Amino acid sequence: MTNTKSSFFDRAYNPVLQAAIIFVAGIVTTLGAKLVHWTGLIEVGERFPWLTAASYMLFFALFNSVFSLSSPNLNKYWGRSMFSFGGLAVASGLMAYLFSSIPIREAGSYSWIYVVLTFGYLVFLSIMGFMKRIVEFAEREEWSRPKKRRNK
């Protein structure tokens, strides 16, 4: 009988593909907000594109870190993940600037949010890598029952 993995989290998805999907989702969300604003249904803030960019970057950071647990080659996955995160940060920032016409320095605290997200992402990856290495070490170790000592 073959062992099939049925969980969504049991596969290490390509980080570049993850970043591309997240970026497209950010554009769709921002366009949806612009459409809602133009129809006059809801007032959407002028910094909403920056909020969307930061939110989707956090989404990428969390899920990419979790997917790294199932990667067979952690170092290769990390390298691609970091480049993908950097590309997503730049592309999302450009998208937010184009939709809002507000540079990041004038968007309030979003420049600091970008910094915090970047360090948070590195922390998430480090924690997941540390956890994976501990589990791999524990799986390699032979665990036997404790030896009994003789009482004198």
DRENTORKOL-3810 file (N, C-alpha, C; in nm, 4 decimals):
REM DRENTORKOL-3810
@n.u->0.0841; n.v->-0.1176; n.w->0.0000; ca.u->0.0000; ca.v->0.0000; ca.w->0.0000; c.u->0.0888; c.v->0.1242; c.w->0.0000
@n.u->0.0587; n.v->0.2184; n.w->-0.0830; ca.u->0.1386; ca.v->0.3403; ca.w->-0.0911; c.u->0.0906; c.v->0.4408; c.w->0.0107
@n.u->0.1833; n.v->0.5162; n.w->0.0627; ca.u->0.1526; ca.v->0.6189; ca.w->0.1619; c.u->0.1390; c.v->0.7528; c.w->0.0890
@n.u->0.0179; n.v->0.8009; n.w->0.0787; ca.u->-0.0046; ca.v->0.9285; ca.w->0.0121; c.u->-0.0247; c.v->1.0367; c.w->0.1164
@n.u->0.0396; n.v->1.1480; n.w->0.0935; ca.u->0.0248; ca.v->1.2609; ca.w->0.1846; c.u->-0.0970; c.v->1.3406; c.w->0.1410
@n.u->-0.1876; n.v->1.3598; n.w->0.2343; ca.u->-0.3128; ca.v->1.4239; ca.w->0.1973; c.u->-0.3223; c.v->1.5682; c.w->0.2435
@n.u->-0.2344; n.v->1.6116; n.w->0.3297; ca.u->-0.2426; ca.v->1.7477; ca.w->0.3818; c.u->-0.1840; c.v->1.8489; c.w->0.2832
@n.u->-0.2424; n.v->1.9654; n.w->0.2837; ca.u->-0.1952; ca.v->2.0759; ca.w->0.2009; c.u->-0.0547; c.v->2.1184; c.w->0.2423
@n.u->-0.0205; n.v->2.0998; n.w->0.3700; ca.u->0.1073; ca.v->2.1448; ca.w->0.4235; c.u->0.2179; c.v->2.0403; c.w->0.4110
@n.u->0.1878; n.v->1.9242; n.w->0.3532; ca.u->0.2879; ca.v->1.8192; ca.w->0.3403; c.u->0.3775; c.v->1.8355; c.w->0.2194
@n.u->0.3566; n.v->1.9384; n.w->0.1392; ca.u->0.4378; ca.v->1.9627; ca.w->0.0206; c.u->0.5100; c.v->2.0946; c.w->0.0324
@n.u->0.6331; n.v->2.0984; n.w->-0.0149; ca.u->0.7089; ca.v->2.2235; ca.w->-0.0191; c.u->0.6823; c.v->2.2876; c.w->-0.1549
@n.u->0.5967; n.v->2.3866; n.w->-0.1570; ca.u->0.5620; ca.v->2.4535; ca.w->-0.2817; c.u->0.6727; c.v->2.5504; c.w->-0.3210
@n.u->0.6856; n.v->2.5731; n.w->-0.4486; ca.u->0.7882; ca.v->2.6612; ca.w->-0.5019; c.u->0.7688; c.v->2.8025; c.w->-0.4463
@n.u->0.8696; n.v->2.8600; n.w->-0.3782; ca.u->0.8553; ca.v->2.9937; ca.w->-0.3203; c.u->0.8283; c.v->3.1027; c.w->-0.4237
@n.u->0.8814; n.v->3.0877; n.w->-0.5450; ca.u->0.8569; ca.v->3.1871; ca.w->-0.6490; c.u->0.7097; c.v->3.1842; c.w->-0.6888
@n.u->0.6537; n.v->3.0656; n.w->-0.6995; ca.u->0.5117; ca.v->3.0513; ca.w->-0.7310; c.u->0.4257; c.v->3.1080; c.w->-0.6175
@n.u->0.4650; n.v->3.0808; n.w->-0.4941; ca.u->0.3922; ca.v->3.1363; ca.w->-0.3796; c.u->0.3905; c.v->3.2890; c.w->-0.3854
@n.u->0.5070; n.v->3.3478; n.w->-0.4095; ca.u->0.5163; ca.v->3.4941; ca.w->-0.4148; c.u->0.4327; c.v->3.5501; c.w->-0.5298
@n.u->0.4338; n.v->3.4828; n.w->-0.6429; ca.u->0.3554; ca.v->3.5304; ca.w->-0.7579; c.u->0.2056; c.v->3.5256; c.w->-0.7276
@n.u->0.1606; n.v->3.4175; n.w->-0.6654; ca.u->0.0191; ca.v->3.4058; ca.w->-0.6306; c.u->-0.0200; c.v->3.5119; c.w->-0.5285
@n.u->0.0649; n.v->3.5345; n.w->-0.4302; ca.u->0.0374; ca.v->3.6361; ca.w->-0.3277; c.u->0.0329; c.v->3.7749; c.w->-0.3912
@n.u->0.1242; n.v->3.8023; n.w->-0.4831; ca.u->0.1261; ca.v->3.9326; ca.w->-0.5496; c.u->-0.0011; c.v->3.9549; c.w->-0.6308
@n.u->-0.0430; n.v->3.8538; n.w->-0.7047; ca.u->-0.1665; ca.v->3.8649; ca.w->-0.7831; c.u->-0.2861; c.v->3.8851; c.w->-0.6902
@n.u->-0.2886; n.v->3.8142; n.w->-0.5782; ca.u->-0.3973; ca.v->3.8316; ca.w->-0.4820; c.u->-0.3985; c.v->3.9747; c.w->-0.4263
@n.u->-0.2808; n.v->4.0315; n.w->-0.4042; ca.u->-0.2728; ca.v->4.1703; ca.w->-0.3583; c.u->-0.3263; c.v->4.2683; c.w->-0.4619
@n.u->-0.2931; n.v->4.2445; n.w->-0.5868; ca.u->-0.3444; ca.v->4.3317; ca.w->-0.6936; c.u->-0.4965; c.v->4.3207; c.w->-0.7037
@n.u->-0.5484; n.v->4.1975; n.w->-0.6966; ca.u->-0.6933; ca.v->4.1779; ca.w->-0.7043; c.u->-0.7633; c.v->4.2470; c.w->-0.5875
@n.u->-0.7070; n.v->4.2357; n.w->-0.4685; ca.u->-0.7661; ca.v->4.3010; ca.w->-0.3516; c.u->-0.7640; c.v->4.4531; c.w->-0.3669
@n.u->-0.6535; n.v->4.5072; n.w->-0.4134; ca.u->-0.6428; ca.v->4.6520; ca.w->-0.4313; c.u->-0.7373; c.v->4.7015; c.w->-0.5403
@n.u->-0.7458; n.v->4.6277; n.w->-0.6504; ca.u->-0.8404; ca.v->4.6648; ca.w->-0.7560; c.u->-0.9844; c.v->4.6559; c.w->-0.7070
@n.u->-1.0137; n.v->4.5552; n.w->-0.6274; ca.u->-1.1478; ca.v->4.5436; ca.w->-0.5695; c.u->-1.1806; c.v->4.6602; c.w->-0.4786
@n.u->-1.0823; n.v->4.7029; n.w->-0.3998; ca.u->-1.1027; ca.v->4.8183; ca.w->-0.3124; c.u->-1.1235; c.v->4.9457; c.w->-0.3932
@n.u->-1.0476; n.v->4.9611; n.w->-0.5015; ca.u->-1.0664; ca.v->5.0786; ca.w->-0.5886; c.u->-1.2058; c.v->5.0777; c.w->-0.6511
@n.u->-1.2511; n.v->4.9601; n.w->-0.6941; ca.u->-1.3842; ca.v->4.9487; ca.w->-0.7529; c.u->-1.4921; c.v->4.9835; c.w->-0.6510
@n.u->-1.4775; n.v->4.9334; n.w->-0.5302; ca.u->-1.5743; ca.v->4.9648; ca.w->-0.4247; c.u->-1.5726; c.v->5.1144; c.w->-0.3935
@n.u->-1.4555; n.v->5.1740; n.w->-0.3926; ca.u->-1.4435; ca.v->5.3181; ca.w->-0.3658; c.u->-1.5093; c.v->5.3999; c.w->-0.4779
@n.u->-1.4860; n.v->5.3597; n.w->-0.6022; ca.u->-1.5443; ca.v->5.4329; ca.w->-0.7162; c.u->-1.6965; c.v->5.4235; c.w->-0.7180
@n.u->-1.7510; n.v->5.3099; n.w->-0.6745; ca.u->-1.8972; ca.v->5.2965; ca.w->-0.6719; c.u->-1.9585; c.v->5.3728; c.w->-0.5560
@n.u->-1.8789; n.v->5.4106; n.w->-0.4583; ca.u->-1.9276; ca.v->5.4869; ca.w->-0.3446; c.u->-1.9921; c.v->5.4032; c.w->-0.2357
@n.u->-1.9764; n.v->5.2715; n.w->-0.2417; ca.u->-2.0353; ca.v->5.1853; ca.w->-0.1393; c.u->-1.9683; c.v->5.2038; c.w->-0.0036
@n.u->-1.8372; n.v->5.2064; n.w->-0.0038; ca.u->-1.7587; ca.v->5.2172; ca.w->0.1194; c.u->-1.6448; c.v->5.3143; c.w->0.0936
@n.u->-1.6112; n.v->5.3914; n.w->0.1935; ca.u->-1.4955; ca.v->5.4810; ca.w->0.1840; c.u->-1.3686; c.v->5.3991; c.w->0.2112
@n.u->-1.2789; n.v->5.3979; n.w->0.1164; ca.u->-1.1527; ca.v->5.3254; ca.w->0.1288; c.u->-1.0422; c.v->5.4287; c.w->0.1460
@n.u->-0.9586; n.v->5.4083; n.w->0.2468; ca.u->-0.8503; ca.v->5.5021; ca.w->0.2748; c.u->-0.7494; c.v->5.5090; c.w->0.1620
@n.u->-0.6816; n.v->5.6218; n.w->0.1535; ca.u->-0.5834; ca.v->5.6389; ca.w->0.0456; c.u->-0.4595; c.v->5.5525; c.w->0.0663
@n.u->-0.4352; n.v->5.5070; n.w->0.1903; ca.u->-0.3203; ca.v->5.4199; ca.w->0.2174; c.u->-0.3564; c.v->5.2715; c.w->0.2136
@n.u->-0.4751; n.v->5.2390; n.w->0.1690; ca.u->-0.5177; ca.v->5.0989; ca.w->0.1635; c.u->-0.4249; c.v->5.0106; c.w->0.0796
@n.u->-0.3711; n.v->5.0576; n.w->-0.0331; ca.u->-0.2764; ca.v->4.9719; ca.w->-0.1067; c.u->-0.1529; c.v->4.9339; c.w->-0.0243
@n.u->-0.1072; n.v->5.0232; n.w->0.0624; ca.u->0.0062; ca.v->4.9900; ca.w->0.1488; c.u->-0.0347; c.v->4.8862; c.w->0.2532
@n.u->-0.1549; n.v->4.8988; n.w->0.3041; ca.u->-0.2066; ca.v->4.7995; ca.w->0.3983; c.u->-0.2164; c.v->4.6628; c.w->0.3320
@n.u->-0.2658; n.v->4.6607; n.w->0.2106; ca.u->-0.2779; ca.v->4.5349; ca.w->0.1364; c.u->-0.1412; c.v->4.4727; c.w->0.1113
@n.u->-0.0458; n.v->4.5533; n.w->0.0695; ca.u->0.0894; ca.v->4.5021; ca.w->0.0430; c.u->0.1509; c.v->4.4421; c.w->0.1689
@n.u->0.1388; n.v->4.5112; n.w->0.2807; ca.u->0.1958; ca.v->4.4612; ca.w->0.4064; c.u->0.1233; c.v->4.3354; c.w->0.4525
@n.u->-0.0072; n.v->4.3326; n.w->0.4372; ca.u->-0.0851; ca.v->4.2158; ca.w->0.4807; c.u->-0.0471; c.v->4.0916; c.w->0.4017
@n.u->-0.0357; n.v->4.1059; n.w->0.2726; ca.u->-0.0011; ca.v->3.9899; ca.w->0.1911; c.u->0.1446; c.v->3.9492; c.w->0.2093
@n.u->0.2315; n.v->4.0409; n.w->0.2436; ca.u->0.3695; ca.v->4.0026; ca.w->0.2752; c.u->0.3734; c.v->3.9188; c.w->0.4031
@n.u->0.2928; n.v->3.9550; n.w->0.5031; ca.u->0.2842; ca.v->3.8752; ca.w->0.6251; c.u->0.2267; c.v->3.7371; c.w->0.5945
@n.u->0.1259; n.v->3.7329; n.w->0.5102; ca.u->0.0669; ca.v->3.6062; ca.w->0.4683; c.u->0.1721; c.v->3.5170; c.w->0.4038
@n.u->0.2522; n.v->3.5733; n.w->0.3134; ca.u->0.3600; ca.v->3.4975; ca.w->0.2493; c.u->0.4599; c.v->3.4490; c.w->0.3539
@n.u->0.4982; n.v->3.5352; n.w->0.4466; ca.u->0.5977; ca.v->3.4988; ca.w->0.5468; c.u->0.5515; c.v->3.3801; c.w->0.6308
@n.u->0.4268; n.v->3.3821; n.w->0.6736; ca.u->0.3763; ca.v->3.2728; ca.w->0.7567; c.u->0.3690; c.v->3.1413; c.w->0.6802
@n.u->0.3047; n.v->3.1436; n.w->0.5651; ca.u->0.2863; ca.v->3.0189; ca.w->0.4920; c.u->0.4159; c.v->2.9665; c.w->0.4328
@n.u->0.5029; n.v->3.0528; n.w->0.3869; ca.u->0.6300; ca.v->3.0078; ca.w->0.3323; c.u->0.7143; c.v->2.9424; c.w->0.4410
@n.u->0.7091; n.v->2.9958; n.w->0.5616; ca.u->0.7840; ca.v->2.9363; ca.w->0.6726; c.u->0.7304; c.v->2.7974; c.w->0.7059
@n.u->0.5985; n.v->2.7825; n.w->0.7066; ca.u->0.5392; ca.v->2.6522; ca.w->0.7358; c.u->0.5723; c.v->2.5520; c.w->0.6246
@n.u->0.5655; n.v->2.5951; n.w->0.4992; ca.u->0.5975; ca.v->2.5057; ca.w->0.3885; c.u->0.7440; c.v->2.4642; c.w->0.3899
@n.u->0.8310; n.v->2.5425; n.w->0.4512; ca.u->0.9729; ca.v->2.5063; ca.w->0.4545; c.u->0.9971; c.v->2.3792; c.w->0.5361
@n.u->0.9042; n.v->2.3438; n.w->0.6242; ca.u->0.9210; ca.v->2.2225; ca.w->0.7043; c.u->0.9231; c.v->2.0968; c.w->0.6182
@n.u->0.8515; n.v->2.0964; n.w->0.5084; ca.u->0.8444; ca.v->1.9770; ca.w->0.4247; c.u->0.9436; c.v->1.9796; c.w->0.3084
@n.u->1.0337; n.v->2.0743; n.w->0.3085; ca.u->1.1327; ca.v->2.0843; ca.w->0.2013; c.u->1.2431; c.v->1.9811; c.w->0.2215
@n.u->1.2783; n.v->1.9075; n.w->0.1162; ca.u->1.3875; ca.v->1.8099; ca.w->0.1310; c.u->1.5252; c.v->1.8766; c.w->0.1435
@n.u->1.5456; n.v->1.9894; n.w->0.0774; ca.u->1.6728; ca.v->2.0611; ca.w->0.0834; c.u->1.6454; c.v->2.2001; c.w->0.1401
@n.u->1.6640; n.v->2.2140; n.w->0.2704; ca.u->1.6265; ca.v->2.3368; ca.w->0.3398; c.u->1.7072; c.v->2.4572; c.w->0.2936
@n.u->1.8357; n.v->2.4412; n.w->0.2694; ca.u->1.9188; ca.v->2.5556; ca.w->0.2290; c.u->1.8771; c.v->2.6109; c.w->0.0921
@n.u->1.8491; n.v->2.5211; n.w->-0.0020; ca.u->1.8046; ca.v->2.5643; ca.w->-0.1348; c.u->1.6689; c.v->2.6348; c.w->-0.1243
@n.u->1.5801; n.v->2.5782; n.w->-0.0433; ca.u->1.4476; ca.v->2.6371; ca.w->-0.0262; c.u->1.4579; c.v->2.7755; c.w->0.0378
@n.u->1.5444; n.v->2.7883; n.w->0.1375; ca.u->1.5625; ca.v->2.9179; ca.w->0.2039; c.u->1.6128; c.v->3.0236; c.w->0.1077
@n.u->1.7099; n.v->2.9883; n.w->0.0259; ca.u->1.7637; ca.v->3.0851; ca.w->-0.0700; c.u->1.6559; c.v->3.1353; c.w->-0.1647
@n.u->1.5803; n.v->3.0421; n.w->-0.2206; ca.u->1.4724; ca.v->3.0814; ca.w->-0.3112; c.u->1.3645; c.v->3.1603; c.w->-0.2375
@n.u->1.3393; n.v->3.1242; n.w->-0.1126; ca.u->1.2371; ca.v->3.1937; ca.w->-0.0345; c.u->1.2761; c.v->3.3378; c.w->-0.0058
@n.u->1.4015; n.v->3.3589; n.w->0.0288; ca.u->1.4458; ca.v->3.4944; ca.w->0.0609; c.u->1.4433; c.v->3.5844; c.w->-0.0623
@n.u->1.4862; n.v->3.5297; n.w->-0.1754; ca.u->1.4783; ca.v->3.6088; ca.w->-0.2990; c.u->1.3333; c.v->3.6361; c.w->-0.3368
@n.u->1.2477; n.v->3.5387; n.w->-0.3161; ca.u->1.1051; ca.v->3.5572; ca.w->-0.3464; c.u->1.0428; c.v->3.6619; c.w->-0.2546
@n.u->1.0796; n.v->3.6598; n.w->-0.1270; ca.u->1.0273; ca.v->3.7596; ca.w->-0.0339; c.u->1.0750; c.v->3.8993; c.w->-0.0717
@n.u->1.2029; n.v->3.9103; n.w->-0.1072; ca.u->1.2552; ca.v->4.0401; ca.w->-0.1505; c.u->1.1854; c.v->4.0910; c.w->-0.2754
@n.u->1.1658; n.v->4.0016; n.w->-0.3720; ca.u->1.0943; ca.v->4.0398; ca.w->-0.4937; c.u->0.9500; c.v->4.0784; c.w->-0.4651
@n.u->0.8852; n.v->4.0037; n.w->-0.3747; ca.u->0.7477; ca.v->4.0365; ca.w->-0.3378; c.u->0.7409; c.v->4.1717; c.w->-0.2675
@n.u->0.8379; n.v->4.1996; n.w->-0.1812; ca.u->0.8394; ca.v->4.3282; ca.w->-0.1107; c.u->0.8546; c.v->4.4441; c.w->-0.2082
@n.u->0.9452; n.v->4.4308; n.w->-0.3036; ca.u->0.9668; ca.v->4.5373; ca.w->-0.4015; c.u->0.8448; c.v->4.5520; c.w->-0.4930
@n.u->0.7948; n.v->4.4403; n.w->-0.5453; ca.u->0.6805; ca.v->4.4455; ca.w->-0.6364; c.u->0.5552; c.v->4.4978; c.w->-0.5656
@n.u->0.5327; n.v->4.4538; n.w->-0.4429; ca.u->0.4165; ca.v->4.5015; ca.w->-0.3676; c.u->0.4296; c.v->4.6498; c.w->-0.3346
@n.u->0.5507; n.v->4.6925; n.w->-0.3034; ca.u->0.5723; ca.v->4.8343; ca.w->-0.2774; c.u->0.5469; c.v->4.9197; c.w->-0.3995
@n.u->0.5951; n.v->4.8730; n.w->-0.5148; ca.u->0.5692; ca.v->4.9461; ca.w->-0.6394; c.u->0.4204; c.v->4.9484; c.w->-0.6725
@n.u->0.3540; n.v->4.8356; n.w->-0.6512; ca.u->0.2108; ca.v->4.8288; ca.w->-0.6760; c.u->0.1358; c.v->4.9250; c.w->-0.5837
@n.u->0.1736; n.v->4.9282; n.w->-0.4566; ca.u->0.1072; ca.v->5.0185; ca.w->-0.3619; c.u->0.1327; c.v->5.1643; c.w->-0.3986
@n.u->0.2528; n.v->5.1945; n.w->-0.4418; ca.u->0.2843; ca.v->5.3313; ca.w->-0.4825; c.u->0.2049; c.v->5.3718; c.w->-0.6074
@n.u->0.1953; n.v->5.2811; n.w->-0.7043; ca.u->0.1228; ca.v->5.3127; ca.w->-0.8276; c.u->-0.0264; c.v->5.3337; c.w->-0.8020
@n.u->-0.0849; n.v->5.2543; n.w->-0.7119; ca.u->-0.2273; ca.v->5.2666; ca.w->-0.6852; c.u->-0.2615; c.v->5.3814; c.w->-0.5907
@n.u->-0.1688; n.v->5.4169; n.w->-0.5013; ca.u->-0.1999; ca.v->5.5211; ca.w->-0.4024; c.u->-0.1345; c.v->5.6549; c.w->-0.4331
@n.u->-0.0304; n.v->5.6562; n.w->-0.5150; ca.u->0.0488; ca.v->5.7758; ca.w->-0.5443; c.u->0.1127; c.v->5.8350; c.w->-0.4187
@n.u->0.1341; n.v->5.7493; n.w->-0.3190; ca.u->0.1976; ca.v->5.7911; ca.w->-0.1940; c.u->0.3266; c.v->5.7103; c.w->-0.1788
@n.u->0.4417; n.v->5.7786; n.w->-0.1696; ca.u->0.5658; ca.v->5.7037; ca.w->-0.1450; c.u->0.5636; c.v->5.6432; c.w->-0.0046
@n.u->0.6445; n.v->5.5424; n.w->0.0156; ca.u->0.6423; ca.v->5.4706; ca.w->0.1433; c.u->0.6808; c.v->5.5601; c.w->0.2605
@n.u->0.7656; n.v->5.6561; n.w->0.2388; ca.u->0.8051; ca.v->5.7480; ca.w->0.3469; c.u->0.6902; c.v->5.8390; c.w->0.3906
@n.u->0.5962; n.v->5.8620; n.w->0.3015; ca.u->0.4812; ca.v->5.9462; ca.w->0.3355; c.u->0.3574; c.v->5.8642; c.w->0.3712
@n.u->0.3706; n.v->5.7327; n.w->0.3746; ca.u->0.2567; ca.v->5.6448; ca.w->0.4017; c.u->0.2426; c.v->5.6138; c.w->0.5501
@n.u->0.2949; n.v->5.6990; n.w->0.6332; ca.u->0.2831; ca.v->5.6763; ca.w->0.7776; c.u->0.3814; c.v->5.5718; c.w->0.8260
@n.u->0.3322; n.v->5.4785; n.w->0.9019; ca.u->0.4186; ca.v->5.3787; ca.w->0.9654; c.u->0.4463; c.v->5.2579; c.w->0.8765
@n.u->0.4063; n.v->5.2610; n.w->0.7518; ca.u->0.4251; ca.v->5.1433; ca.w->0.6662; c.u->0.5710; c.v->5.1152; c.w->0.6355
@n.u->0.6567; n.v->5.2153; n.w->0.6401; ca.u->0.7990; ca.v->5.1865; ca.w->0.6195; c.u->0.8530; c.v->5.1025; c.w->0.7353
@n.u->0.8085; n.v->5.1319; n.w->0.8566; ca.u->0.8497; ca.v->5.0514; ca.w->0.9720; c.u->0.7842; c.v->4.9146; c.w->0.9693
@n.u->0.6631; n.v->4.9071; n.w->0.9206; ca.u->0.5961; ca.v->4.7774; ca.w->0.9099; c.u->0.6727; c.v->4.6876; c.w->0.8132
@n.u->0.7232; n.v->4.7444; n.w->0.7048; ca.u->0.8047; ca.v->4.6670; ca.w->0.6104; c.u->0.9291; c.v->4.6128; c.w->0.6799
@n.u->0.9947; n.v->4.6949; n.w->0.7609; ca.u->1.1150; ca.v->4.6514; ca.w->0.8326; c.u->1.0809; c.v->4.5397; c.w->0.9303
@n.u->0.9733; n.v->4.5567; n.w->1.0054; ca.u->0.9330; ca.v->4.4553; ca.w->1.1027; c.u->0.8947; c.v->4.3251; c.w->1.0320
@n.u->0.8248; n.v->4.3345; n.w->0.9201; ca.u->0.7884; ca.v->4.2144; ca.w->0.8454; c.u->0.9119; c.v->4.1408; c.w->0.7941
@n.u->1.0119; n.v->4.2153; n.w->0.7513; ca.u->1.1338; ca.v->4.1522; ca.w->0.7017; c.u->1.2060; c.v->4.0766; c.w->0.8127
@n.u->1.2236; n.v->4.1407; n.w->0.9275; ca.u->1.2886; ca.v->4.0721; ca.w->1.0392; c.u->1.2017; c.v->3.9585; c.w->1.0922
@n.u->1.0721; n.v->3.9787; n.w->1.0949; ca.u->0.9809; ca.v->3.8726; ca.w->1.1374; c.u->0.9885; c.v->3.7519; c.w->1.0464
@n.u->0.9997; n.v->3.7757; n.w->0.9170; ca.u->1.0120; ca.v->3.6665; ca.w->0.8213; c.u->1.1395; c.v->3.5858; c.w->0.8463
@n.u->1.2485; n.v->3.6559; n.w->0.8699; ca.u->1.3738; ca.v->3.5861; ca.w->0.8984; c.u->1.3642; c.v->3.5058; c.w->1.0281
@n.u->1.2945; n.v->3.5592; n.w->1.1263; ca.u->1.2744; ca.v->3.4868; ca.w->1.2518; c.u->1.1869; c.v->3.3637; c.w->1.2286
@n.u->1.0784; n.v->3.3783; n.w->1.1522; ca.u->0.9922; ca.v->3.2640; ca.w->1.1214; c.u->1.0723; c.v->3.1533; c.w->1.0537
@n.u->1.1514; n.v->3.1891; n.w->0.9530; ca.u->1.2312; ca.v->3.0881; ca.w->0.8831; c.u->1.3312; c.v->3.0216; c.w->0.9765
@n.u->1.3929; n.v->3.0991; n.w->1.0628; ca.u->1.4910; ca.v->3.0431; ca.w->1.1560; c.u->1.4263; c.v->2.9465; c.w->1.2540
@n.u->1.3109; n.v->2.9828; n.w->1.3068; ca.u->1.2414; ca.v->2.8950; ca.w->1.4008; c.u->1.2020; c.v->2.7646; c.w->1.3329
@n.u->1.1480; n.v->2.7741; n.w->1.2130; ca.u->1.1078; ca.v->2.6531; ca.w->1.1409; c.u->1.2285; c.v->2.5657; c.w->1.1071
@n.u->1.3381; n.v->2.6262; n.w->1.0671; ca.u->1.4586; ca.v->2.5499; ca.w->1.0381; c.u->1.5136; c.v->2.4823; c.w->1.1620
@n.u->1.5102; n.v->2.5520; n.w->1.2736; ca.u->1.5566; ca.v->2.4954; ca.w->1.4000; c.u->1.4682; c.v->2.3778; c.w->1.4401
@n.u->1.3374; n.v->2.3939; n.w->1.4267; ca.u->1.2452; ca.v->2.2855; ca.w->1.4601; c.u->1.2688; c.v->2.1645; c.w->1.3700
@n.u->1.2891; n.v->2.1885; n.w->1.2428; ca.u->1.3111; ca.v->2.0775; ca.w->1.1492; c.u->1.4390; c.v->2.0027; c.w->1.1833
@n.u->1.5433; n.v->2.0747; n.w->1.2167; ca.u->1.6699; ca.v->2.0082; ca.w->1.2501; c.u->1.6600; c.v->1.9301; c.w->1.3805
@n.u->1.5843; n.v->1.9801; n.w->1.4762; ca.u->1.5644; ca.v->1.9061; ca.w->1.6016; c.u->1.4887; c.v->1.7765; c.w->1.5750
@n.u->1.3848; n.v->1.7830; n.w->1.4947; ca.u->1.3075; ca.v->1.6630; ca.w->1.4636; c.u->1.3925; c.v->1.5632; c.w->1.3861
@n.u->1.4707; n.v->1.6100; n.w->1.2900; ca.u->1.5576; ca.v->1.5190; ca.w->1.2148; c.u->1.6603; c.v->1.4537; c.w->1.3061
@n.u->1.7156; n.v->1.5289; n.w->1.4001; ca.u->1.8115; ca.v->1.4727; ca.w->1.4951; c.u->1.7438; c.v->1.3683; c.w->1.5830
@n.u->1.6239; n.v->1.3992; n.w->1.6305; ca.u->1.5518; ca.v->1.3053; ca.w->1.7171; c.u->1.5147; c.v->1.1780; c.w->1.6415
@n.u->1.4850; n.v->1.1885; n.w->1.5131; ca.u->1.4516; ca.v->1.0697; ca.w->1.4343; c.u->1.5732; c.v->0.9821; c.w->1.4105
@n.u->1.6917; n.v->1.0416; n.w->1.4015; ca.u->1.8143; ca.v->0.9644; ca.w->1.3797; c.u->1.8624; c.v->0.8957; c.w->1.5064
@n.u->1.8358; n.v->0.9527; n.w->1.6211; ca.u->1.8818; ca.v->0.8978; ca.w->1.7482; c.u->1.8115; c.v->0.7669; c.w->1.7779
@n.u->1.8858; n.v->0.6769; n.w->1.8369; ca.u->1.8244; ca.v->0.5539; ca.w->1.8840; c.u->1.7812; c.v->0.5767; c.w->2.0279
@n.u->1.6559; n.v->0.5567; n.w->2.0500; ca.u->1.6022; ca.v->0.5753; ca.w->2.1848; c.u->1.5774; c.v->0.4371; c.w->2.2441
@n.u->1.6391; n.v->0.4144; n.w->2.3546; ca.u->1.6159; ca.v->0.2878; ca.w->2.4243; c.u->1.5771; c.v->0.3195; c.w->2.5677
@n.u->1.5227; n.v->0.2220; n.w->2.6312; ca.u->1.4798; ca.v->0.2476; ca.w->2.7693; c.u->1.6017; c.v->0.2750; c.w->2.8567
@n.u->1.5819; n.v->0.3486; n.w->2.9631; ca.u->1.6959; ca.v->0.3806; ca.w->3.0508; c.u->1.7510; c.v->0.2549; c.w->3.1176
@n.u->1.8812; n.v->0.2519; n.w->3.1351; ca.u->1.9443; ca.v->0.1382; ca.w->3.2023; c.u->1.9209; c.v->0.1496; c.w->3.3510
@n.u->1.8941; n.v->0.0371; n.w->3.4092; ca.u->1.8685; ca.v->0.0359; ca.w->3.5543; c.u->2.0018; c.v->0.0355; c.w->3.6281
@n.u->2.0063; n.v->0.1117; n.w->3.7338; ca.u->2.1255; ca.v->0.1142; ca.w->3.8181; c.u->2.1086; c.v->0.0149; c.w->3.9322
@n.u->2.2223; n.v->-0.0401; n.w->3.9735; ca.u->2.2169; ca.v->-0.1302; ca.w->4.0869; c.u->2.2261; c.v->-0.0488; c.w->4.2137
@n.u->2.1420; n.v->-0.0820; n.w->4.3083; ca.u->2.1498; ca.v->-0.0167; ca.w->4.4398; c.u->2.2532; c.v->-0.0865; c.w->4.5243
@n.u->2.3352; n.v->-0.0110; n.w->4.5907; ca.u->2.4411; ca.v->-0.0702; ca.w->4.6728; c.u->2.3954; c.v->-0.0860; c.w->4.8132
END
